[in-house]
Amino acid sequence: MAYFQVRNSLNPHKVISCGITYKQVVPKGGEGEAIWVVEIATDEPHKNGGKIASYFINVTDELNLDLEIEKAVADISRQVDWEPLNEDTRPPFVNSVHPDSYIQGINENVEIGIIDLHPSYGIDIDSIEMTVNGIDVTNDLIIRGDEYEYRVEWRPPARIYEQLEE
């Protein structure tokens, strides 16, 4: 069994410990796809009293494993009493911009770093919008990161190149 810790971003002083075990189960006779059986559990009591039930995940491939573990940990975390929670009083802010001037060539991508410091609920990715010269380019954005720190990139879709005549 491996152990990991979970912390609520609105209560950085409380940490819960979770255990994870996994094994691959091969169907009887060895035919068919093997199934990963993953168990995630905590000894933390349920916020309404009693025990938080173990969470079992059954997947046939490793591609979905990370997402299923993330969902299980989120479900367990919703059952924990995280009080007292700190108030999220600061809005997210831009911490980097490239290029660092408003005048740029058509070949330059625009990259912006957005960060939300703890304690916080995180950045609502659906609230990120961008306009360039009055044109909404939000649907063209490439957004990477997590809810506390995103890198937003816009690549101009049509680049104008000057062809030299010989």
QUIBELHU-V573571 format. One record per helix or strand of 3 or more residues. SS is the DSSP state (H for helix, E for strand). FROM is the first residue (numbers start at 1). LEN is the number of residues. Records with the same first field share a line. If there is no record, write none. Layout:
SS->FROM-LEN + FROM-LEN
This chain:
E->2-7 + 11-15 + 35-8 + 55-5 + 93-6 + 110-6 + 141-6 + 149-6
H->28-3 + 62-17 + 125-3 + 138-3
